[in-house]
Amino acid sequence: MLPLPKAPGEKSVYLADHQYPLPQFKIDRAEKVKLTGKFQQIWQAINKGKDWREHVLKPAILTLDPGETTGVCWKDFNSDELWLMQWETKDIGLSFKQLLDFLERYEPFHVRYEDYKVYAWKAQDHSNASLHTPQWIGAIRAALCLADIPYSFKMAQQPKGWFTDDKLKMFDMYEAGMRHARDAERHMLFYMCFPDKKDD
């Protein structure tokens, strides 16, 4: 769980062996999940001949499920643990500055975020809507470009299809009550297994 704030308006999350302050980000919850042996077996079956430590443990990776509450999954350098978080990102301008600060501080090897599309059959549902999520995705992409961080994006279907709630429970990697963070976790696991899959 989250430690006590260091100062008014500032909360900190422990990532790996370090305390990472995230000023102004409102974080409703943070939980640590270990990459279990059950997941490693699946990864090795998919990625035969590849080095688990080199391709999974070594790089720092950030995955995001954007929305007014953004699901976050962070894997630190040389770590077999994931941090699941949910950031309040209703204010796009403020959230952009906070994300850029995070990227410049911790320099992930790669960022994967969930993309969003308005399909024709749902267009009527979006009429006169402000569409917060695509605006926030544009801000995320701008922050990634400014920080010069490699990124990719993926629609939700494949990660959700591969890493269902039942699969996460089977891996002992399911955190109840963190719907957005779990979606970011699915993107993390899918990226680890299929890093070369092209963007949707």
Beta strands, then each sheet from edge to edge (+ up, - down):
strand 1: 10-15
strand 2: 18-23
strand 3: 27-34
strand 4: 61-65
strand 5: 69-75
strand 6: 81-88
strand 7: 110-114
strand 8: 151-154
sheet 1: 1+ 2-
sheet 2: 3+ 6- 5+ 4- 7- 8-
end
